């Protein structure tokens, strides 16, 4: 096939990408400064069969219609123009370019120096024209309310790579992730929402590849529409949709961790894969000197990955919004966690609460129906913006993580801040302005220690990353309790297990949305590696083989989530002094010292005060419904504490539901406690009222 025997016409610039129609396909690509753009067509073994000079440029868009093109056709672009990187122009006909609007790619992208040098055709994945229809079988989105949401963060491959109950051929794939055994595990745990690490098509960085490692996490996109082919058996789009449908069938939402702040084309010396070869000067952000001149030799790097996308530029802005709509409407996604979200709100250098991106997200009807989670910072100047996103957003709360870790480690002087974190971090997400569900609470995240490692390692152990242990966070607020790493010491093991229960219980008893790192419920370890971004192996994959200790902890996690979900108030405190809503479901929240007296300002700031009690009483107006009342007891000190319990009327008694000294939740929580309760050192207790 050659271009001379094809029917080629002008087509339209109205829709970017490859749009299949009855008599062929329309191709449209944004490249305002190119002198000419060529559409390249390939056969199924990636041999080029046609190179078509696109005949028409309308505004910034080159376009054409090619007759006879059918679904499954492979394609890419080449752009001709000035090559002057120091001036921001990177046109090079030898570089095959991925269509920024490609909805599917025919293979994963790996960095291969010899295949990139000269003509890059062999290395670059090709876009696939068209999409096969998919039967959603009438399954709709679960639409879980924020008050009932429990997030489970996981990696498509790592979730099932070692799971023997999943068919071997499907392990590490989209189809494996939705295997009935995986869904059953998530349902039994109480998970409502799966948050997947990046699934946009990506390329491992050059420097990682040169060391024989890879980018496991996937935070290095080359396209914002195509699902990553690495996780597919055959058709990534159909298999991804199948995964989403099966999660939805089980009542589980799917949130994507999305990277719109940078691409795999990196900095000035980075590879030309797509955007750089089409529209480098406006798609990426570049600094200006004091005289207003642009410095194209040093791209702005608010991401720490070599470049930053310029969302003040209309095309980049349109592409991101089109991508979000596509994943919501076509792929049926339930929400997004925006990596380095502060970068999306720079206009162009300074963070703005009135950024066009935030305004458009607020106004866009499709986006108003999904969960929006910000990682509220980037690495640029003034990039830390926790608490500054609009009211329709949730935010990853690192203050929660650090405070909870420090409190249970035994750090003194932070009890007051710990109490603030328990009730929704209202010093960050202010009453009347933000929902009590604004905070995404987490103790562990993919970029850091697992829960098991948090109580087993005092220092990071990242030598496997081949950066001389320099990478990864150094301020982990972790503890090993006597031995670094694995040990046979029963006392140390027992304390570590209790600390895991303390941390997990705190997470589930806090106001805000709990975020569970996948595998923590299975006591997963990364052997002290707190930055396993380049470890596509057993270090990162979830180990599903459990011993008795690990099984007990899984059972504890299941029951804690169940306790939260079955309560009317433990996940949704509506306080009288919070004007964000006009409802109130809590009569009082009382804060007490162990002796039963109310806490004072001096108590909160006493560094030796590491034990306190919260009394939460529901305000119930429903007939025949007993009002809930909960006591939450916290003791982070190194000695046992006796708590004087509030008096209750004669037809009720306090029942112990949780005491983290025990490996599992109370099997028969019917203890008739009236006056006091002894809470062991470094322990948490939950009591509720039983009526006789």
LODREN-691711 format. One line per 2 residues: number of its first residue (from 1); for each residue x, y, z of C-alpha. Coordinates in Angstrom, 2 decimals. Example, Ala and Ser with C-alpha at 12.3 -4.5 7.8 and 13.67 -1.06 7.14 Angstrom:
BEGIN
1 = 12.30:-4.50:7.80  13.67:-1.06:7.14
END
This chain:
BEGIN
1 = 0.00:0.00:0.00  1.32:3.48:-0.87
3 = -0.12:6.94:-0.48  -0.48:7.18:-4.26
5 = -3.20:4.52:-4.28  -5.12:5.95:-1.34
7 = -7.93:8.44:-1.51  -6.66:11.37:0.53
9 = -8.71:14.48:1.20  -8.49:17.47:3.53
11 = -10.60:16.05:6.33  -11.36:18.25:9.34
13 = -9.58:19.82:12.28  -12.65:19.52:14.50
15 = -11.61:16.41:16.42  -8.00:15.68:17.31
17 = -6.68:12.14:16.97  -7.75:9.34:14.66
19 = -11.53:9.30:14.11  -12.86:6.31:12.21
21 = -15.81:7.00:9.92  -17.82:5.04:7.37
23 = -15.44:5.47:4.44  -12.09:5.81:6.18
25 = -10.45:7.75:8.98  -9.86:11.40:9.80
27 = -6.47:12.24:11.30  -5.81:15.54:13.08
29 = -2.74:16.56:15.07  -1.73:19.80:16.77
31 = 1.65:21.12:15.55  1.55:24.90:15.02
33 = 5.22:25.46:14.11  5.85:22.43:11.89
35 = 6.56:23.08:8.22  4.98:19.74:7.34
37 = 3.52:16.77:9.21  3.53:13.26:7.76
39 = 1.03:10.56:8.65  2.82:7.20:8.72
41 = 0.89:3.95:8.34  2.22:0.53:9.32
43 = 1.29:-3.09:8.78  0.83:-5.49:11.69
45 = 4.57:-6.25:11.89  5.28:-2.50:12.06
47 = 6.71:-2.13:8.58  5.88:1.30:7.21
49 = 3.50:0.99:4.25  2.71:4.65:3.61
51 = 3.97:8.12:4.46  1.33:10.71:3.71
53 = 2.10:14.45:3.79  -0.94:15.87:5.54
55 = -2.37:18.25:2.97  -4.10:20.86:5.10
57 = -3.19:23.00:8.11  -6.01:24.91:9.76
59 = -4.81:27.18:12.52  -2.53:25.02:14.64
61 = -3.87:21.67:13.42  -2.72:19.49:10.54
63 = -5.40:17.16:9.22  -6.48:14.80:6.47
65 = -8.97:12.07:5.65  -7.68:8.76:4.34
67 = -10.18:6.50:2.60  -10.27:2.78:3.23
69 = -8.67:2.88:6.67  -10.17:0.28:8.98
71 = -10.16:-0.42:12.70  -6.83:-1.83:13.84
73 = -4.67:0.25:11.49  -1.32:1.22:13.06
75 = -0.14:4.81:12.66  2.16:7.54:13.96
77 = 3.50:10.91:12.81  6.69:12.61:11.68
79 = 7.03:16.38:11.82  9.39:18.49:9.72
81 = 10.53:21.94:10.75  13.36:23.87:12.30
83 = 15.69:21.93:14.57  17.02:24.40:17.12
85 = 16.59:22.99:20.64  18.20:26.07:22.20
87 = 15.26:27.99:20.73  12.75:25.34:21.78
89 = 12.28:23.85:18.32  12.84:20.08:18.20
91 = 11.52:19.05:14.79  13.32:15.98:13.49
93 = 11.87:13.82:10.74  13.89:10.84:11.94
95 = 11.84:10.73:15.14  8.59:8.83:14.87
97 = 5.99:10.52:17.09  3.14:8.99:19.10
99 = -0.18:10.70:18.46  -1.00:12.61:21.68
101 = -4.64:11.60:21.14  -4.00:7.91:20.43
103 = -6.53:5.84:22.37  -4.47:2.64:22.21
105 = -0.83:1.70:21.56  0.29:-1.56:19.99
107 = 3.12:-2.27:22.45  4.83:-0.98:25.60
109 = 7.54:1.66:25.25  11.03:0.77:26.44
111 = 14.14:2.91:26.12  16.57:1.23:23.70
113 = 19.48:3.50:22.83  20.39:1.81:19.55
115 = 16.75:1.81:18.38  16.31:5.48:19.22
117 = 19.51:6.69:17.59  18.80:7.85:14.04
119 = 15.35:6.76:12.93  13.31:5.77:16.01
121 = 10.65:3.77:14.16  11.58:0.42:15.75
123 = 11.35:1.76:19.31  8.20:3.87:19.15
125 = 4.77:2.24:19.73  2.16:2.90:17.09
127 = -1.32:4.18:17.68  -4.22:1.87:16.86
129 = -7.13:3.27:14.87  -10.62:2.60:16.16
131 = -12.04:0.77:19.12  -14.11:-2.37:19.33
133 = -17.49:-2.02:20.98  -17.75:-3.11:24.58
135 = -20.76:-4.47:26.44  -21.04:-2.88:29.87
137 = -23.97:-5.25:30.54  -25.98:-2.52:32.18
139 = -23.55:-2.24:35.08  -23.50:1.30:36.47
141 = -21.02:3.16:38.63  -21.34:2.45:42.39
143 = -21.20:6.15:43.43  -20.02:5.52:46.98
145 = -20.59:8.54:49.26  -17.48:10.08:50.80
147 = -18.61:9.09:54.30  -18.53:5.40:53.35
149 = -15.45:5.42:51.12  -12.45:3.27:52.02
151 = -9.64:3.53:49.45  -7.27:0.68:48.62
153 = -4.16:1.81:46.74  -2.59:-0.85:44.57
155 = -0.58:-1.59:41.43  -2.17:-3.54:38.58
157 = 0.79:-5.89:38.27  1.86:-6.11:41.90
159 = -1.65:-6.96:43.07  -1.68:-10.40:41.45
161 = 1.87:-11.20:40.29  2.31:-13.66:43.19
163 = -1.30:-14.73:43.72  -1.58:-18.46:43.04
165 = -5.39:-18.32:43.04  -5.30:-16.18:39.88
167 = -4.68:-18.10:36.63  -0.98:-17.85:35.86
169 = -1.56:-16.32:32.44  -3.55:-13.46:33.99
171 = -1.28:-12.57:36.90  -0.08:-8.98:36.73
173 = -2.77:-7.93:34.24  -6.00:-5.95:34.11
175 = -7.89:-9.24:33.86  -6.02:-10.63:36.85
177 = -6.83:-7.58:38.97  -10.55:-8.30:38.66
179 = -10.26:-12.04:39.21  -13.10:-13.25:41.49
181 = -10.60:-14.19:44.21  -9.19:-10.65:44.26
183 = -12.64:-9.09:44.33  -13.67:-11.42:47.14
185 = -10.62:-10.36:49.16  -11.40:-6.68:48.67
187 = -15.06:-7.14:49.55  -14.27:-9.17:52.67
189 = -11.82:-6.48:53.73  -14.49:-3.81:53.34
191 = -12.88:-1.85:50.50  -15.21:0.40:48.50
193 = -12.73:2.05:46.15  -9.61:0.80:44.38
195 = -7.00:3.45:43.54  -4.66:2.22:40.81
197 = -1.12:3.47:40.39  -0.65:5.05:36.93
199 = -2.09:3.14:33.99  -1.38:5.71:31.26
201 = 1.11:4.36:28.72  4.59:5.21:30.01
203 = 8.33:4.71:29.43  10.94:3.84:32.07
205 = 13.49:6.64:32.38  16.77:6.49:30.48
207 = 18.91:6.58:33.63  16.92:3.76:35.28
209 = 17.12:1.60:32.18  20.87:2.14:31.94
211 = 21.23:0.55:35.40  19.26:-2.53:34.43
213 = 16.20:-1.43:36.44  12.78:-0.23:35.33
215 = 10.06:2.22:36.32  7.63:-0.04:38.18
217 = 5.24:2.62:39.43  4.67:4.20:36.01
219 = 4.85:7.92:36.84  6.39:8.77:33.44
221 = 3.62:9.02:30.84  3.96:9.23:27.07
223 = 0.22:9.49:26.41  -2.86:10.50:28.41
225 = -5.49:8.34:26.72  -4.00:4.91:26.02
227 = -3.98:2.34:28.85  -0.56:0.79:29.47
229 = -0.11:-2.28:27.20  2.23:-3.97:29.73
231 = -0.78:-5.02:31.78  -2.77:-6.52:28.90
233 = -2.81:-9.98:27.39  -3.99:-8.73:24.01
235 = -6.23:-5.65:23.86  -5.44:-3.16:26.62
237 = -8.58:-1.07:26.07  -11.04:-3.96:26.15
239 = -9.30:-5.66:29.06  -9.16:-2.42:31.05
241 = -12.89:-1.91:30.49  -13.54:-5.51:31.54
243 = -11.65:-4.86:34.78  -13.65:-1.72:35.52
245 = -16.95:-3.44:34.75  -16.20:-6.34:37.09
247 = -15.16:-4.01:39.90  -18.37:-2.06:39.39
249 = -20.39:-5.27:39.33  -19.01:-5.94:42.82
251 = -19.86:-2.41:43.97  -16.22:-1.26:43.97
253 = -15.18:2.08:42.49  -12.03:2.58:40.40
255 = -9.89:5.69:40.86  -6.84:6.37:38.69
257 = -3.62:7.96:39.88  -3.02:10.35:36.98
259 = 0.11:12.23:35.95  -0.63:15.45:34.05
261 = 2.32:17.42:35.38  5.11:16.04:33.16
263 = 5.92:13.48:30.47  8.64:10.94:29.72
265 = 10.32:13.38:27.33  12.19:14.75:30.36
267 = 14.41:17.83:30.11  16.48:19.58:27.44
269 = 18.44:16.42:26.58  15.48:14.07:26.92
271 = 14.11:11.93:24.10  11.66:13.12:21.47
273 = 8.70:10.74:21.62  5.56:12.80:20.96
275 = 4.83:16.29:22.31  8.41:17.56:22.04
277 = 8.52:16.78:18.33  5.15:18.42:17.64
279 = 4.83:21.49:19.86  7.69:21.73:22.35
281 = 7.63:25.50:22.85  4.05:25.83:24.01
283 = 3.24:22.38:25.43  6.00:22.58:28.03
285 = 6.75:25.34:30.50  9.98:27.35:30.24
287 = 11.34:30.06:32.54  11.86:33.67:31.56
289 = 14.74:35.92:32.55  14.40:39.42:33.98
291 = 14.09:40.86:30.47  11.28:38.49:29.48
293 = 13.38:36.23:27.25  12.53:32.52:27.38
295 = 15.24:30.08:28.42  14.50:26.97:26.37
297 = 17.72:25.26:27.47  16.41:24.78:31.01
299 = 12.76:23.67:31.03  10.79:24.45:34.17
301 = 10.93:21.39:36.40  8.22:21.62:39.05
303 = 7.79:17.86:38.77  11.37:16.87:39.52
305 = 11.24:14.77:36.35  12.78:17.19:33.86
307 = 9.79:19.08:32.47  6.44:20.61:33.38
309 = 3.34:20.78:31.20  2.10:24.33:30.57
311 = -1.60:24.31:31.39  -1.90:28.02:30.63
313 = -1.45:27.05:26.98  -4.83:26.28:25.33
315 = -3.79:23.05:23.61  -2.29:21.44:26.72
317 = -5.32:22.57:28.69  -7.69:21.08:26.11
319 = -5.76:17.81:25.98  -5.91:17.31:29.74
321 = -9.62:18.07:29.89  -10.33:15.81:26.91
323 = -8.35:13.05:28.59  -10.29:13.34:31.84
325 = -13.62:13.28:30.03  -12.50:10.26:28.01
327 = -11.59:8.22:31.09  -14.88:9.12:32.78
329 = -17.20:8.61:29.83  -15.54:5.94:27.70
331 = -13.62:3.99:30.36  -16.17:4.55:33.17
333 = -13.66:5.70:35.78  -15.01:6.92:39.15
335 = -12.36:9.46:40.09  -8.80:10.66:39.91
337 = -5.89:11.20:42.24  -3.82:13.99:40.66
339 = -0.08:13.50:41.08  1.67:16.76:42.09
341 = -1.62:18.61:41.65  -0.11:21.98:42.59
343 = 1.66:21.94:39.20  -1.70:21.99:37.44
345 = -2.61:25.21:39.21  0.42:27.35:38.30
347 = -0.32:30.28:36.02  2.29:29.92:34.76
349 = 4.82:29.98:37.62  2.79:30.92:40.70
351 = 0.14:28.72:42.28  -3.31:30.28:41.87
353 = -6.53:29.41:43.66  -8.28:30.75:40.56
355 = -6.30:28.70:38.05  -8.11:27.89:34.83
357 = -7.72:24.19:35.52  -9.54:24.44:38.86
359 = -12.29:26.61:37.36  -12.86:24.24:34.47
361 = -12.93:21.17:36.72  -15.55:22.91:38.84
363 = -17.71:23.76:35.81  -17.29:20.55:33.80
365 = -20.46:18.43:34.31  -18.71:15.07:33.89
367 = -16.03:15.93:36.44  -18.58:17.08:38.99
369 = -19.78:13.48:39.23  -16.48:11.85:40.22
371 = -14.07:11.91:43.14  -11.20:14.40:42.82
373 = -8.13:13.89:45.00  -5.18:16.27:44.99
375 = -1.64:15.51:45.97  -1.46:19.15:47.06
377 = 2.16:19.96:46.33  4.93:19.85:43.77
379 = 8.70:20.39:44.01  8.63:23.94:42.64
381 = 8.95:27.16:44.61  5.95:27.60:46.93
383 = 4.63:24.22:45.91  3.23:23.00:49.26
385 = -0.51:23.78:49.16  -2.24:21.46:51.61
387 = -5.72:22.74:52.45  -5.86:25.24:49.59
389 = -7.83:23.32:46.99  -11.52:24.06:46.35
391 = -14.31:22.50:48.39  -15.13:19.90:45.72
393 = -11.68:18.33:46.15  -10.20:15.88:48.65
395 = -6.52:16.22:49.56  -3.78:13.76:50.47
397 = -2.94:14.81:54.03  0.72:14.25:54.88
399 = 0.26:16.06:58.19  -2.09:13.29:59.23
401 = 0.49:10.65:58.30  3.34:12.30:60.18
403 = 1.33:13.11:63.30  -0.16:9.64:63.68
405 = 3.21:7.99:63.14  4.90:10.26:65.67
407 = 2.19:9.84:68.32  2.33:6.05:68.28
409 = 6.11:6.04:68.09  5.96:7.72:71.49
411 = 7.05:11.23:70.52  6.02:13.71:73.17
413 = 4.30:17.06:72.85  2.04:16.22:69.92
415 = -1.09:14.88:71.64  -3.03:18.04:70.79
417 = -2.14:17.79:67.11  -2.98:14.08:67.13
419 = -6.45:14.89:68.46  -6.89:17.47:65.70
421 = -5.99:14.88:63.06  -8.54:12.43:64.51
423 = -11.42:14.83:63.92  -10.73:15.76:60.32
425 = -7.71:18.10:60.55  -9.94:21.13:60.93
427 = -6.89:23.37:61.30  -6.25:22.58:57.62
429 = -9.76:21.96:56.29  -11.69:24.66:58.10
431 = -15.22:24.21:59.40  -17.80:25.99:57.30
433 = -15.48:25.99:54.30  -14.60:22.35:53.70
435 = -16.31:19.02:54.28  -15.19:16.83:57.17
437 = -14.38:14.28:54.44  -11.85:16.57:52.71
439 = -8.82:14.85:54.22  -7.43:11.69:52.62
441 = -6.02:10.10:55.74  -3.17:7.66:55.37
443 = -0.41:6.16:57.47  1.35:4.58:54.50
445 = 1.42:5.31:50.76  3.13:3.71:47.78
447 = 6.05:6.14:48.14  7.31:5.18:51.57
449 = 7.45:2.35:54.07  4.75:-0.30:54.13
451 = 2.95:-0.64:57.47  5.02:-3.71:58.36
453 = 8.25:-1.88:57.57  7.14:1.23:59.45
455 = 7.35:-0.75:62.70  10.37:-2.85:61.66
457 = 12.94:-0.39:60.30  14.34:2.80:61.74
459 = 16.23:3.69:58.55  15.56:3.20:54.85
461 = 17.30:0.32:53.08  17.27:1.26:49.41
463 = 20.57:-0.16:48.14  18.67:-2.26:45.57
465 = 17.76:1.01:43.84  21.48:1.48:42.98
467 = 21.65:5.05:44.27  23.84:4.30:47.31
469 = 20.82:4.57:49.62  20.49:8.30:48.90
471 = 17.00:8.09:47.41  13.74:7.94:49.33
473 = 12.50:9.99:52.26  14.88:10.18:55.22
475 = 12.29:11.47:57.73  10.08:8.42:58.19
477 = 9.03:8.65:61.85  9.50:4.89:62.01
479 = 10.89:2.60:64.71  12.27:-0.94:64.84
481 = 11.69:-1.58:68.59  15.04:-3.20:69.17
483 = 16.25:-4.88:66.00  16.52:-3.47:62.49
485 = 14.38:-5.58:60.18  13.25:-9.16:60.63
487 = 13.72:-10.82:64.01  12.80:-13.95:65.96
489 = 12.48:-12.00:69.22  8.92:-12.69:70.38
491 = 8.64:-9.54:72.49  9.68:-7.32:69.59
493 = 7.31:-9.11:67.22  4.44:-8.75:69.69
495 = 5.05:-5.01:70.09  5.33:-4.48:66.35
497 = 2.01:-6.24:65.81  0.35:-4.09:68.43
499 = 1.73:-0.94:66.85  0.34:-2.03:63.49
501 = -3.05:-2.46:65.12  -2.76:0.96:66.76
503 = -1.93:2.65:63.47  -4.59:0.86:61.46
505 = -7.28:1.39:64.09  -6.45:5.09:64.31
507 = -6.79:5.37:60.54  -10.25:3.80:60.55
509 = -11.45:5.77:63.58  -10.46:9.16:62.16
511 = -12.76:11.57:60.36  -11.88:11.85:56.69
513 = -11.47:9.22:54.00  -9.16:6.34:55.00
515 = -6.53:5.33:52.45  -5.14:1.81:52.87
517 = -1.92:0.84:51.09  -2.59:-2.42:49.29
519 = -0.85:-5.31:51.02  -0.68:-3.65:54.44
521 = -3.57:-5.83:55.56  -1.39:-8.82:54.58
523 = 1.65:-7.50:56.48  3.56:-6.93:53.24
525 = 7.21:-5.96:53.57  9.59:-4.30:51.12
527 = 12.51:-5.25:53.37  12.98:-1.63:54.40
529 = 12.91:-0.13:50.91  10.88:3.07:51.15
531 = 11.20:4.09:47.50  10.59:0.92:45.49
533 = 9.67:2.80:42.30  12.19:0.78:40.28
535 = 11.59:-2.65:41.81  9.36:-4.70:39.52
537 = 9.91:-7.86:41.54  9.09:-9.54:44.85
539 = 10.15:-6.41:46.74  7.05:-4.62:45.45
541 = 4.62:-7.42:44.66  2.06:-8.49:47.24
543 = 2.80:-11.84:48.93  -0.47:-13.66:49.54
545 = 0.97:-16.49:51.66  0.04:-15.77:55.27
547 = 1.14:-17.28:58.55  -1.00:-17.22:61.71
549 = 0.26:-13.81:62.80  -0.47:-12.26:59.41
551 = -3.88:-13.91:59.23  -4.77:-12.48:62.64
553 = -3.85:-9.00:61.47  -5.94:-9.39:58.32
555 = -8.90:-10.38:60.48  -8.31:-7.34:62.68
557 = -8.31:-5.05:59.64  -11.52:-6.58:58.30
559 = -13.35:-6.08:61.58  -12.09:-2.50:62.05
561 = -13.38:-1.48:58.63  -16.68:-3.26:59.36
563 = -16.97:-1.39:62.66  -16.51:1.94:60.87
565 = -18.95:1.11:58.09  -21.70:-0.11:60.41
567 = -21.62:2.98:62.62  -23.72:6.01:61.77
569 = -21.21:8.47:63.20  -17.69:7.01:63.33
571 = -17.13:7.97:59.70  -19.43:10.98:59.49
573 = -19.43:13.34:62.47  -21.75:16.24:61.71
575 = -21.07:18.82:64.39  -23.35:21.64:65.44
577 = -20.66:24.29:64.98  -19.82:23.24:61.42
579 = -21.71:25.50:59.01  -20.62:23.48:55.96
581 = -23.83:21.47:56.39  -27.08:22.29:58.17
583 = -27.32:18.88:59.82  -26.05:17.64:63.15
585 = -25.84:14.01:64.21  -23.65:14.32:67.30
587 = -24.90:15.58:70.63  -21.46:16.09:72.14
589 = -17.80:15.27:71.66  -16.02:15.28:75.00
591 = -12.28:15.17:75.62  -11.13:13.72:78.92
593 = -8.05:12.88:80.89  -7.68:9.29:82.11
595 = -9.04:10.33:85.51  -12.30:11.35:83.85
597 = -11.90:15.11:84.20  -12.19:17.35:81.15
599 = -8.99:18.23:79.40  -7.74:21.80:79.63
601 = -5.38:23.79:77.42  -2.54:23.04:79.83
603 = -3.24:19.32:79.57  -3.06:19.40:75.78
605 = 0.32:21.06:75.81  1.86:18.97:78.58
607 = 4.59:16.96:76.78  4.17:14.08:79.24
609 = 0.47:13.76:78.46  0.23:10.80:76.09
611 = -3.14:9.34:77.10  -6.64:10.70:76.68
613 = -10.23:9.70:75.98  -12.89:10.89:73.52
615 = -16.60:10.53:74.32  -18.82:10.75:71.22
617 = -22.59:10.79:71.73  -24.98:10.56:68.81
619 = -27.95:12.88:68.57  -30.74:10.57:67.40
621 = -34.29:11.65:66.77  -35.42:8.36:65.25
623 = -37.97:6.34:67.15  -36.89:2.91:68.33
625 = -33.27:3.68:67.44  -30.80:3.65:70.29
627 = -28.34:6.52:70.04  -24.74:5.45:69.53
629 = -22.16:6.38:72.12  -18.48:5.62:71.75
631 = -15.43:5.95:73.94  -12.09:6.06:72.15
633 = -9.15:5.47:74.49  -5.59:6.29:73.46
635 = -2.44:5.48:75.41  0.88:6.09:73.62
637 = 2.87:6.07:76.85  5.14:3.28:78.07
639 = 3.01:2.42:81.10  -0.46:1.06:81.71
641 = -3.20:3.64:82.27  -6.48:3.29:84.16
643 = -9.33:5.20:82.49  -12.28:6.33:84.61
645 = -15.34:5.77:82.45  -18.27:8.20:82.25
647 = -21.29:7.23:84.30  -24.28:5.95:82.36
649 = -27.84:5.14:83.39  -28.72:1.90:85.08
651 = -30.00:0.03:82.02  -26.72:0.26:80.12
653 = -23.09:-0.75:80.46  -19.83:-0.19:78.62
655 = -18.82:-2.92:76.20  -15.23:-3.29:75.01
657 = -15.16:-3.61:71.22  -11.47:-3.06:70.50
659 = -8.36:-3.41:72.61  -5.19:-3.49:70.55
661 = -3.32:-5.53:73.16  -5.11:-8.52:71.59
663 = -4.16:-9.91:68.16  -7.76:-9.75:67.00
665 = -10.76:-7.64:67.90  -12.75:-8.86:70.87
667 = -14.31:-12.19:69.89  -17.02:-11.87:72.53
669 = -17.12:-8.15:73.32  -19.62:-8.40:76.15
671 = -17.56:-7.31:79.12  -19.75:-5.46:81.58
673 = -17.55:-2.48:82.36  -19.01:0.17:84.63
675 = -16.40:2.38:86.27  -12.89:1.97:84.84
677 = -10.82:0.22:82.22  -7.14:-0.67:82.28
679 = -5.43:0.09:78.98  -2.01:-1.41:78.43
681 = 0.96:0.73:77.42  0.98:1.67:73.72
683 = -2.61:0.61:73.19  -5.91:1.82:71.83
685 = -9.36:0.90:73.07  -12.89:1.34:71.75
687 = -15.92:0.98:74.00  -19.59:1.43:73.22
689 = -22.81:1.39:75.23  -24.87:-1.75:75.45
691 = -28.41:-1.53:76.73  -29.77:-4.34:78.86
END
